[in-house]
Amino acid sequence: MRLLLVEDKQGMRDMLTRALTREGYEVTAVADGEQALKALQGTAPDLVLTDLKLPVGDGLEVLGAAREISPDLPVLVMTAYGSIESAVAAMRQGAYDFITKPFDPDHLMLVLAKALEARRLVTENLVLRQTARHQGVPAIIGESAALKAAIDQVQRVAAGDTTVLLGGESGTGKELFAELVHAQSPRAKGPFVAVNCAAVPEHLLESEFFGHEKGAFTGADSRRLGKFELARNGTIFLDEIGDMDLTLQAKLLRVLQNGEMFRVGGERPVPLDVRVVAATHRDLGEMMARGAFREDLFYRLSTFPVRIPPLRERREDIALLATYFVTRLAAELGRGTRRISPAALSAMAGYHWPGNVRELQNCIERAVILSTGEDIAHVDLGTPGSLHGAASAALSASGLTAPAPAPNGSGHASDPPLSLAGSLHEVSGRAARHYESLRIRQALDEAQGNKSRAAELLEVSYKTLLTKIRDYAIEPVESGGKRE
């Protein structure tokens, strides 16, 4: 833990520095308020211990500057017995507590420990309420060489603070790999904060990342901490970084270069101590070529790139994953023991899984719900009313039928296809477009016209959804599901 000590008397400063260092604190000791303000900007302390009376500035100025930088930064003030009123005034302005000189060092250590614990609880509560908090080493299921190679790379880089860029298709489990980086790093006891750059509207991204000051914009009724501050001493995971607009890319680059940020509407820089793991399913090289992604930011993020293999490149893991999901989901859903029939396993092994592990999990969850016996049959994997049923309706409307499965390699000629959705990649573009527009209409109906919610259901960015709605000339939906 980093502690800023502000004490003008050298004897007292040296004594406290030795005592605090013995207790395991990393101490920055300064002699006056002016030095303290500079130290606040450069050291990002976890706690401030300051005398009220200082030769340049005073403890109240140090308190104000500390709270300006971080509202939850605990400040403990020291004062002589005759200045109790000043200490009480400091408490009213946000000091955590005060201690009168002379004091017992053991009592001081106890107060410091309580202040740090109070801050930890406040920060943890914010993280739990506003972000995804993960504990322990995540379960990454599979024995394939491709998966093991990716895991090995992540484990090698986890021990340091190197920025990691995870690449791979949607649904491959990039967030699990980001959690693995965090869980096996020295920051494992700190927060893990995940932000989906594609799910937050562009005009809110800056505030979501960096927080805002009271009055920064209409509706900003109080100061709000952003995800970067919530991730202090931990890891921030920036998912779908390729969907971030160029203006915010420039601000993120400054954060990575300088180790500090500005809240929206703020004038003072806020020092940061956070590790960045980013992920994307996009080709950032192609985006750079057409000016949609900053080259300097790309090289900052891609210090250590890791590619997560799609499920079709690790087919030997499909049975392991399916068995894992069946066991877990059957217990969660109260469906008793469930097994997967050989025919169902064969069908899953022959399917190309464009949605990767996420699609497999959703398929298994549906099958567990629909199955009536102990065995999950092939027919349970795709039924009317599911997205597979929607694909069937789209193909029927287009006048096309699904082709037979490939004679070898991806399946057997005697095996029925897992679902008609899996055949959409082999039929005409007209049918695929019809199916896609149907899925969008279904999502909009389910979301009662809320496009942000529909984008989440479809697992695409808000911008992509608007483009598709325009391309397919989809009519708007009123709340309640009626079309305008």
FENZIWO-V571381 format. One record per residue. RES is the residue in one letter. SS is DSSP state (a for helix, b for strand, c for the rest). PSI is psi in whole degrees, -180 to 180 (999 if undefined). D_FIRST is the distance of its C-alpha to the first C-alpha in Angstrom with 2 decimals. Layout:
<<RES SS PSI D_FIRST> <RES SS PSI D_FIRST>>
This chain:
<<M c 134 0.00> <R b 132 3.81> <L b 133 6.49> <L b 119 10.14> <L b 125 12.68> <V b 106 16.28> <E c 125 18.93> <D c -27 22.38> <K c 120 23.53> <Q a -41 22.61> <G a -48 23.11> <M a -40 20.79> <R a -44 18.15> <D a -41 18.44> <M a -45 18.48> <L a -38 15.32> <T a -44 13.50> <R a -45 14.88> <A a -42 14.12> <L a -36 10.43> <T a -39 10.19> <R a -30 12.30> <E c 0 10.05> <G c 5 7.45> <Y c 146 5.25> <E b 107 5.94> <V b 131 8.54> <T b 116 11.07> <A b 128 14.04> <V b 166 17.13> <A c -12 20.45> <D c 176 21.73> <G a -37 21.50> <E a -44 22.71> <Q a -35 20.04> <A a -41 17.40> <L a -39 18.94> <K a -41 18.82> <A a -36 15.16> <L a -37 14.40> <Q a -32 16.44> <G a -21 15.02> <T a -16 11.23> <A c 62 10.33> <P c 158 7.66> <D c -16 6.15> <L b 147 8.12> <V b 129 11.10> <L b 112 12.96> <T b 144 16.43> <D b 150 19.90> <L c -40 22.67> <K b 120 25.20> <L c 152 24.51> <P c -33 27.17> <V c 118 26.56> <G c -170 25.70> <D b 175 24.22> <G a -31 21.30> <L a -36 22.94> <E a -41 22.92> <V a -43 19.20> <L a -48 18.84> <G a -42 21.26> <A a -39 19.67> <A a -44 16.21> <R a -27 18.08> <E a -40 20.19> <I a -44 17.41> <S c 111 15.72> <P c -26 17.67> <D c 6 15.03> <L c 115 12.41> <P b 134 12.51> <V b 123 14.10> <L b 127 15.07> <V b 143 18.15> <M b 139 19.75> <T b 155 23.52> <A b 161 26.60> <Y a -36 28.84> <G a -2 31.40> <S a 32 29.15> <I a -39 28.36> <E a -39 30.09> <S a -37 27.77> <A a -40 24.76> <V a -39 26.54> <A a -39 27.18> <A a -39 23.49> <M a -42 22.95> <R a -27 25.74> <Q c 4 24.11> <G c 3 20.95> <A c 146 18.79> <Y c -44 17.04> <D b 172 18.57> <F b 159 19.94> <I b 135 20.38> <T b 142 23.48> <K b 146 23.96> <P c 154 24.59> <F c 160 22.10> <D c 125 21.20> <P a -35 17.78> <D a -38 17.62> <H a -40 18.32> <L a -46 15.57> <M a -37 12.95> <L a -44 14.72> <V a -41 14.70> <L a -43 10.97> <A a -40 10.57> <K a -39 13.41> <A a -43 12.15> <L a -38 9.05> <E a -40 11.67> <A a -42 14.13> <R a -41 12.23> <R a -43 11.71> <L a -41 15.42> <V a -48 16.57> <T a -43 15.03> <E a -39 16.31> <N a -42 19.62> <L a -43 19.99> <V a -43 19.35> <L a -36 21.82> <R a -34 24.36> <Q a -12 24.28> <T c 174 23.36> <A c 119 23.96> <R c 126 21.20> <H c 142 21.85> <Q c 148 20.82> <G c 175 22.01> <V c 125 23.98> <P c 152 26.75> <A c 114 30.35> <I c 109 32.12> <I c 131 35.71> <G c 154 38.09> <E c 5 39.55> <S c 155 41.01> <A a -38 40.48> <A a -43 39.42> <L a -44 36.64> <K a -35 35.46> <A a -41 35.32> <A a -43 33.04> <I a -42 30.72> <D a -42 30.69> <Q a -45 29.69> <V a -42 26.78> <Q a -32 25.54> <R a -38 25.84> <V a -16 23.79> <A a -33 21.07> <A c -23 19.09> <G c -155 18.25> <D c 16 17.39> <T c 138 21.10> <T c 136 22.61> <V b 137 25.13> <L b 115 28.41> <L b 125 30.18> <G b 151 33.91> <G c 163 36.48> <E c 163 38.91> <S c 138 38.09> <G c 5 37.56> <T c -11 36.47> <G c 35 33.06> <K a -35 30.78> <E a -36 28.13> <L a -40 28.16> <F a -36 27.52> <A a -41 24.61> <E a -36 23.15> <L a -41 23.85> <V a -47 21.89> <H a -47 18.83> <A a -28 19.46> <Q c 18 19.80> <S c 167 16.87> <P c -12 13.34> <R c 10 12.49> <A c -30 14.79> <K c -10 12.58> <G c 179 11.96> <P c 150 15.05> <F b 115 18.24> <V b 122 20.24> <A b 135 23.86> <V b 124 26.16> <N b 105 29.87> <C c -23 31.02> <A c -19 34.61> <A c -12 34.37> <V c 128 33.13> <P c 144 35.90> <E a -38 35.53> <H a -10 35.54> <L a -7 32.49> <L a -43 30.38> <E a -45 28.72> <S a -38 27.72> <E a -40 26.59> <F a -51 24.35> <F a -3 23.03> <G c 180 23.79> <H b 160 26.06> <E c 159 26.56> <K c 131 29.04> <G c 8 32.52> <A c -30 31.67> <F c 171 34.61> <T c 127 37.06> <G c -9 35.41> <A c 81 31.91> <D c -14 31.99> <S c 164 28.29> <R c 141 25.11> <R b 132 23.91> <L c 138 20.74> <G c 177 21.69> <K a -34 20.78> <F a -41 18.60> <E a -37 16.29> <L a -25 16.45> <A c 7 15.41> <R c 133 12.13> <N c 11 9.87> <G c -143 13.17> <T b 137 16.80> <I b 131 19.61> <F b 114 23.13> <L b 95 25.89> <D b 147 29.06> <E c 53 32.45> <I a -24 31.14> <G a -14 34.79> <D a 3 35.63> <M c 136 33.45> <D c 162 35.68> <L a -35 35.81> <T a -45 34.48> <L a -31 31.20> <Q a -41 31.08> <A a -40 31.05> <K a -37 28.11> <L a -39 26.14> <L a -42 27.02> <R a -38 25.64> <V a -45 22.26> <L a -34 22.22> <Q a -42 23.43> <N a -14 21.36> <G c 28 18.05> <E b 164 18.75> <M b 170 21.13> <F c 132 23.33> <R c 154 23.99> <V b 125 27.73> <G c 0 29.22> <G c 154 26.17> <E c -18 26.53> <R c 138 23.00> <P c 145 20.99> <V b 115 17.76> <P b 146 15.21> <L c 147 14.27> <D c 91 12.10> <V c 143 14.41> <R b 141 16.85> <V b 127 20.48> <V b 125 23.17> <A b 160 26.57> <A b 152 29.88> <T b 150 33.50> <H c -1 36.97> <R c 163 38.57> <D c 96 39.82> <L a -28 37.57> <G a -43 39.86> <E a -37 42.81> <M a -39 40.92> <M a -39 40.06> <A a -33 43.74> <R c 12 44.86> <G c 17 42.18> <A c -8 40.30> <F c 136 36.98> <R c 132 35.44> <E a -42 35.80> <D a -36 32.78> <L a -40 30.54> <F a -46 32.11> <Y a -27 31.27> <R a -41 27.63> <L a -32 27.38> <S c 32 29.59> <T c -40 27.74> <F b 90 28.06> <P b 142 30.76> <V b 127 31.54> <R b 126 34.76> <I c 122 34.97> <P c 144 38.60> <P c 163 40.80> <L a -32 42.34> <R a -17 45.76> <E a 1 44.40> <R c 53 43.18> <R a -28 46.15> <E a -13 45.72> <D a -10 42.58> <I a -46 44.51> <A a -41 45.90> <L a -46 42.55> <L a -44 40.86> <A a -44 43.84> <T a -41 43.87> <Y a -47 40.16> <F a -39 40.59> <V a -48 43.77> <T a -47 42.24> <R a -47 39.15> <L a -35 41.06> <A a -40 43.98> <A a -44 41.72> <E a -37 39.91> <L c 0 43.26> <G c 37 45.06> <R c 8 47.70> <G c -171 48.04> <T c 135 48.32> <R c 139 49.01> <R b 164 50.10> <I b 127 50.89> <S c 153 54.50> <P a -38 55.41> <A a -40 57.00> <A a -41 53.86> <L a -40 51.74> <S a -42 54.34> <A a -42 54.26> <M a -38 50.46> <A a -27 50.58> <G a -7 53.18> <Y c 150 51.42> <H c -7 49.42> <W c 69 46.59> <P c -26 45.95> <G c 2 43.15> <N a -145 41.61> <V a -35 39.51> <R a -43 39.13> <E a -40 42.93> <L a -45 43.41> <Q a -45 41.14> <N a -39 43.02> <C a -44 46.30> <I a -41 45.47> <E a -44 44.33> <R a -42 47.66> <A a -40 49.58> <V a -40 48.03> <I a -40 49.04> <L a -25 52.53> <S c 142 53.45> <T c -15 55.91> <G c -169 55.98> <E c -29 53.67> <D b 136 54.08> <I b 115 52.71> <A c 167 55.73> <H a -39 56.04> <V a -22 57.39> <D a -14 54.20> <L a -20 52.19> <G c 121 53.84> <T c 160 55.76> <P c 145 57.26> <G c -20 54.86> <S c 180 51.96> <L a -29 51.09> <H a -37 53.46> <G a -36 56.14> <A a -38 55.44> <A a -40 55.97> <S a -43 59.26> <A a -39 60.39> <A a -43 59.55> <L a -40 61.52> <S a -42 64.42> <A a -29 64.52> <S c -5 64.63> <G c 16 67.53> <L c 160 65.68> <T c 159 64.97> <A c 137 62.24> <P c 162 63.27> <A c 154 63.40> <P c 160 60.40> <A c 144 60.37> <P c -21 62.66> <N c 170 60.02> <G c -72 56.49> <S c -2 54.74> <G c -177 56.99> <H c 147 60.46> <A c -29 63.54> <S c -15 64.23> <D c 133 60.81> <P c 153 60.62> <P c 150 57.86> <L c -44 54.69> <S c 160 55.17> <L a -26 56.96> <A a -35 53.62> <G a -18 53.21> <S a -6 56.52> <L a -25 55.69> <H a -10 54.65> <E a -2 58.19> <V c -178 60.26> <S c 157 61.22> <G a -29 58.84> <R a -44 60.80> <A a -41 59.80> <A a -43 56.13> <R a -41 56.08> <H a -43 57.89> <Y a -43 55.38> <E a -44 52.39> <S a -34 53.92> <L a -42 54.66> <R a -40 51.05> <I a -43 49.92> <R a -40 52.53> <Q a -43 51.46> <A a -42 47.79> <L a -39 48.83> <D a -45 51.04> <E a -36 48.32> <A c 6 45.89> <Q c 41 48.73> <G c -6 48.64> <N c 108 44.88> <K a -35 44.26> <S a -44 40.44> <R a -40 40.82> <A a -40 43.61> <A a -39 41.50> <E a -43 38.86> <L a -38 41.69> <L a -10 43.07> <E c 45 39.66> <V c 167 40.46> <S c 158 39.06> <Y a -41 40.50> <K a -42 42.11> <T a -42 43.78> <L a -44 45.20> <L a -39 46.72> <T a -44 48.31> <K a -41 49.79> <I a -41 51.13> <R a -43 52.84> <D a -40 54.18> <Y c 2 55.65> <A c 47 56.82> <I c 129 55.30> <E c 146 56.27> <P c 156 53.60> <V b 131 53.03> <E c 158 53.13> <S c 134 50.84> <G c -9 52.67> <G c -4 53.42> <K c 140 56.67> <R b 143 57.24> <E c 999 58.11>>
